[in-house]
Amino acid sequence: MKVFTTIPQHNLAAVPKAAQAIEAAGYDGVMTMENAHDPFLPLGVAATVTEKVELVTGIAIAFARSPMSAANLGWDLQTASNGRFVMGLGSQIKAHNLRRFSVPWSAPAPRMKEYVQALRAIWAAWKGDGKLDFRGEHYQFTLMTPNFIPENFDAPPPAVTIAAVGPGMLKVAGEVCDGVRLHPFCTRAYLDNVVMPNLNEGMTRSGRQRDTFEVSGGGFIATGPNQQTVDEMVEWVRYRLAFYASTPAYWPVLEQHGLEELGQKLNTMTKAGEWDKIAAEIPDDMVELFAAIGTHENIAGAIEKRFGNASDGIFASVATAVPADLTPDLIQDIQRIDAVFKGFKAE
């Protein structure tokens, strides 16, 4: 099983030291997000000071960028890292697309499928596979003069993974992507009953094999060197669960456990501005549904029980404000957990 963690994004000057420490500790990859900062720039810095760790956008918001812009970013990061970059994309919800990024909105799953196909068509053209001629419903790319083709490199183009919660996007991930990045707002029941069946349906459509398809994430990790630290992390997770549960896009997860009314209540509370009260609505047994919990001494077993035989990689940190503190020995213990994924297949 792979172990990913976040990298500082608040200041690019903080990246080199942090990235080198993450690599020295034995983590498999560093991950950035598109929240308050750009997700690509820190990975560009990290690529120049590391040699082994994967560099992952987890995730970059797709529809706010043309696939051509994303293709350039991915190509340059793949070059700088000697083949260690993984393009993780997400759709974001309608309100953010329309009101934060001011970009058009349409059904996200079919558009994301076309986005990934466009990326691959651009990269194939740059690799010398022929004239660029991609014509879709949302994107058309038919012009690529020699002056705009970047220098080639020996590695294959980046692997592409997408964030997915609902059945439609999960099927797209299985059909056209190299992996899926599951939201931490996910339970084991949702993993088994919704995520895996829909991924398998998508993979069947395109003949993809599970051992070349990476499933990562799908829950929170609440751990620390002692019980006090664990308890503090549990409270951090409790608030995050309340935040996500208040958003209708995540209610299918609640439906697996008959918690739809809680989602509606939290939605009403956030609309009323009662952000300081929402965490109190999340009981302990609900936190346990969404998280592997335990001190460093026993967290590896909790992770295997919570994620094993489903997720191939866990996120030791899901927020740059809450960095992971796993020891090298503990990282190795988690990495010994069996995973189905064996490696990306070169497209």
C-alpha positions in Angstrom: 0.0 0.0 0.0 1.3 3.5 -0.9 1.4 6.3 1.6 0.9 9.9 0.4 1.2 13.1 2.3 0.7 16.8 1.6 3.4 19.4 0.8 3.4 23.0 1.9 1.7 25.4 -0.5 1.6 28.6 1.3 5.1 29.6 0.3 7.2 28.0 -2.5 10.3 28.7 -0.5 9.1 26.1 2.1 8.9 23.4 -0.5 12.5 22.1 -0.9 13.1 21.3 2.7 9.7 19.7 3.2 9.9 17.7 0.0 13.3 16.3 0.9 12.1 15.4 4.4 9.1 13.6 3.0 11.3 11.6 0.6 13.8 10.8 3.4 11.0 9.5 5.6 10.0 7.0 3.0 6.6 8.4 1.8 5.6 7.2 -1.7 4.3 10.5 -2.9 3.6 14.2 -2.2 0.2 15.6 -3.0 -1.1 19.1 -3.5 -4.6 20.5 -3.6 -6.4 23.4 -5.3 -7.8 25.3 -2.3 -6.1 28.6 -1.4 -3.1 28.0 -3.7 -2.1 26.7 -7.1 -1.5 22.9 -7.0 1.1 22.7 -9.8 3.8 25.2 -8.7 4.9 23.4 -5.5 5.3 20.2 -7.4 7.5 22.0 -9.9 9.8 23.0 -7.1 9.6 19.5 -5.5 10.6 17.9 -8.8 13.9 19.7 -8.8 14.9 18.6 -5.2 13.7 15.0 -5.0 14.5 11.8 -6.9 12.0 9.1 -5.9 8.6 10.3 -4.6 5.6 10.6 -6.9 4.3 14.2 -7.4 0.6 14.2 -7.5 -2.1 16.9 -7.9 -4.8 15.7 -5.6 -6.6 17.4 -7.1 -6.4 20.2 -9.7 -9.7 21.6 -10.8 -10.2 20.6 -14.4 -12.8 22.8 -16.0 -11.2 26.0 -14.8 -8.4 25.2 -17.3 -8.3 24.3 -20.9 -7.0 20.7 -21.5 -4.2 22.3 -23.5 -3.1 24.3 -20.5 -3.3 21.2 -18.3 -1.4 19.2 -20.9 1.5 21.8 -20.9 1.7 21.7 -17.1 1.6 17.9 -16.9 4.2 17.6 -19.7 6.7 20.0 -18.0 6.3 18.3 -14.6 6.8 14.9 -16.1 9.9 16.2 -17.8 11.3 17.8 -14.6 10.6 14.8 -12.4 11.8 12.2 -14.9 8.4 10.5 -15.1 7.2 10.9 -11.5 4.2 13.2 -12.1 0.6 12.0 -11.8 -2.1 14.3 -13.0 -5.0 14.2 -10.5 -8.1 16.1 -11.7 -11.5 17.0 -10.2 -14.6 18.6 -11.4 -15.5 20.7 -8.3 -19.2 21.4 -7.7 -21.4 23.6 -9.8 -21.4 26.7 -7.5 -17.6 26.9 -7.5 -17.3 26.5 -11.3 -19.9 29.2 -11.9 -19.2 31.6 -9.1 -15.5 31.1 -8.1 -14.0 30.3 -11.5 -16.6 31.9 -13.7 -16.6 29.0 -16.2 -19.6 27.3 -17.8 -21.2 24.3 -16.1 -22.5 21.1 -17.7 -23.0 17.5 -16.7 -19.6 16.8 -15.1 -19.1 13.1 -15.8 -19.3 13.1 -19.6 -17.4 16.4 -19.7 -14.6 14.9 -17.5 -14.4 11.9 -19.8 -13.9 14.1 -22.8 -11.4 16.2 -20.9 -9.2 13.2 -20.2 -9.5 12.0 -23.8 -8.4 15.4 -25.0 -5.4 15.4 -22.7 -4.3 12.1 -24.1 -4.9 13.2 -27.7 -2.7 16.3 -27.1 0.1 14.2 -25.5 -0.1 11.6 -28.2 0.4 14.3 -30.8 3.4 15.7 -28.9 4.9 12.2 -28.7 4.8 12.1 -32.5 1.7 9.9 -33.0 0.2 12.1 -35.7 -1.6 15.3 -36.3 -3.7 16.7 -33.5 -7.4 16.3 -34.4 -9.6 16.0 -31.4 -13.3 16.9 -31.9 -15.6 16.6 -28.9 -18.8 18.2 -27.6 -17.0 20.4 -25.2 -13.4 20.6 -26.6 -11.9 20.8 -30.0 -8.2 20.7 -30.7 -7.2 20.8 -34.3 -4.2 23.2 -34.5 -0.7 22.2 -33.4 2.2 23.8 -35.3 5.8 22.7 -34.7 6.7 25.8 -32.8 4.2 24.9 -30.0 5.3 21.2 -29.6 7.4 20.9 -26.4 10.6 18.9 -26.4 10.1 15.1 -26.0 11.3 13.0 -23.1 11.9 9.3 -22.6 9.1 8.6 -20.1 5.5 8.1 -21.1 3.0 10.9 -20.6 1.7 11.4 -17.1 -0.9 9.0 -15.6 -4.3 10.6 -15.2 -6.5 10.0 -12.2 -9.7 11.8 -11.3 -11.6 12.5 -8.1 -14.9 10.7 -8.0 -17.8 10.3 -5.5 -20.9 9.4 -7.4 -21.6 6.4 -9.7 -21.3 8.5 -13.0 -17.8 9.8 -12.3 -16.6 6.5 -10.8 -17.5 4.8 -14.1 -15.7 7.4 -16.1 -12.6 6.9 -13.9 -12.7 3.2 -14.5 -13.2 3.6 -18.2 -10.7 6.2 -19.3 -8.4 7.0 -16.4 -5.4 5.3 -14.7 -6.8 5.6 -11.3 -9.3 7.3 -9.0 -8.7 9.6 -6.0 -11.5 8.9 -3.5 -12.7 11.7 -1.3 -12.0 11.2 2.4 -15.7 11.6 3.0 -16.1 7.9 2.3 -17.0 4.8 4.4 -16.0 1.2 4.0 -19.6 0.4 3.1 -19.6 3.0 0.4 -16.3 1.7 -0.9 -17.6 -1.9 -1.1 -21.2 -1.2 -2.3 -20.8 1.8 -4.6 -17.2 2.6 -5.4 -15.8 -0.8 -6.5 -18.9 -2.0 -8.5 -19.0 1.3 -10.5 -15.2 1.3 -11.1 -15.4 -2.3 -12.2 -18.2 -1.5 -14.6 -16.1 1.3 -16.1 -13.0 -0.8 -16.4 -15.0 -3.5 -18.1 -16.1 -1.0 -20.8 -12.6 -0.3 -21.9 -10.9 -3.6 -21.0 -8.7 -2.0 -18.3 -7.2 -4.3 -15.6 -7.5 -3.6 -11.9 -3.8 -4.2 -11.2 -2.9 -1.3 -13.5 -5.6 1.0 -12.0 -4.9 2.8 -8.7 -7.5 3.4 -6.1 -6.3 5.8 -3.5 -7.9 7.5 -0.5 -11.4 6.8 0.7 -11.3 7.8 4.3 -9.6 9.8 7.0 -6.6 8.8 9.2 -6.7 9.9 12.8 -3.4 9.0 14.4 -0.5 10.3 16.5 2.2 9.2 18.9 -0.2 9.3 21.9 -3.9 9.2 22.7 -4.1 12.9 23.3 -2.9 13.6 19.8 -5.3 11.0 18.4 -8.2 12.6 20.3 -7.2 16.0 18.8 -7.2 14.5 15.3 -10.6 12.9 15.9 -12.0 16.3 16.6 -10.5 17.7 13.5 -12.0 14.9 11.5 -15.4 15.4 13.2 -15.6 19.0 12.0 -14.5 18.0 8.4 -17.3 15.4 8.4 -19.8 17.9 9.4 -18.6 20.3 6.7 -18.8 17.7 4.0 -22.0 16.2 5.2 -23.7 19.6 4.9 -23.1 19.5 1.1 -25.7 17.7 -1.0 -23.0 16.4 -3.4 -21.8 14.1 -0.7 -25.2 12.8 0.5 -25.0 9.5 -1.4 -22.4 8.5 1.1 -24.8 9.3 4.0 -27.5 7.3 2.3 -25.5 4.1 2.7 -26.0 4.5 6.5 -29.5 6.1 6.7 -28.1 9.5 7.6 -29.8 11.6 5.0 -31.7 13.6 7.7 -28.4 14.6 9.3 -27.1 15.9 6.0 -30.2 18.0 5.6 -30.0 19.4 9.1 -26.3 20.3 8.7 -27.1 22.0 5.3 -29.7 24.1 7.1 -27.3 25.0 9.9 -24.6 26.1 7.5 -27.0 28.3 5.5 -27.9 29.9 8.8 -24.2 30.6 9.5 -24.0 28.2 12.4 -20.5 26.9 11.5 -19.4 26.7 15.1 -22.1 24.3 16.0 -22.0 21.7 13.2 -19.3 19.4 14.7 -21.4 18.7 17.7 -23.9 17.0 15.4 -21.4 14.2 14.5 -21.4 11.3 17.0 -18.4 9.2 17.7 -19.8 6.1 15.9 -20.0 8.2 12.7 -16.4 9.3 13.0 -15.5 5.6 13.2 -17.3 4.9 10.0 -15.2 7.5 8.1 -11.7 7.1 9.7 -9.0 4.7 10.7 -8.3 5.7 14.3 -5.4 4.8 16.6 -2.0 5.7 18.0 1.1 5.0 15.9 1.4 1.7 17.7 -1.7 0.2 16.2 -2.8 2.4 13.3 -1.3 0.1 10.6 -3.8 -2.6 11.7 -6.7 -0.1 11.7 -5.7 1.1 8.2 -5.6 -2.5 6.9 -9.0 -3.2 8.3 -10.5 0.1 7.0 -8.9 0.2 3.6 -7.5 -3.2 2.8 -8.4 -5.0 -0.4 -10.0 -1.8 -1.7 -7.7 1.2 -1.6 -4.1 0.9 -2.9 -2.9 4.0 -1.1 -3.8 6.1 1.9 -3.5 9.9 2.5 -1.6 10.3 5.8 -2.5 14.0 5.5 -5.5 15.5 3.7 -4.7 19.1 4.4 -1.5 21.1 4.3 -2.5 22.7 7.6 -2.4 19.3 9.3 0.8 17.6 8.1 1.4 13.9 8.7 3.9 12.8 11.4 4.3 9.1 10.5 7.7 7.6 11.4 9.8 5.8 8.8 9.1 2.5 10.5 5.4 3.1 10.6 5.4 4.1 6.9 7.1 0.8 6.1 4.5 -1.1 8.1 1.7 0.5 6.1 3.5 -0.1 2.9 3.6 -3.9 3.7 -0.2 -4.1 3.5 -1.1 -5.9 0.3 -2.6 -3.8 -2.6 -4.1 -4.9 -5.9 -2.4 -2.1 -7.9 1.0 -3.0 -9.3 1.8 0.0 -11.5 0.4 2.2 -14.2 0.3 0.9 -17.7 2.0 3.2 -20.2 -0.7 4.7 -22.6 
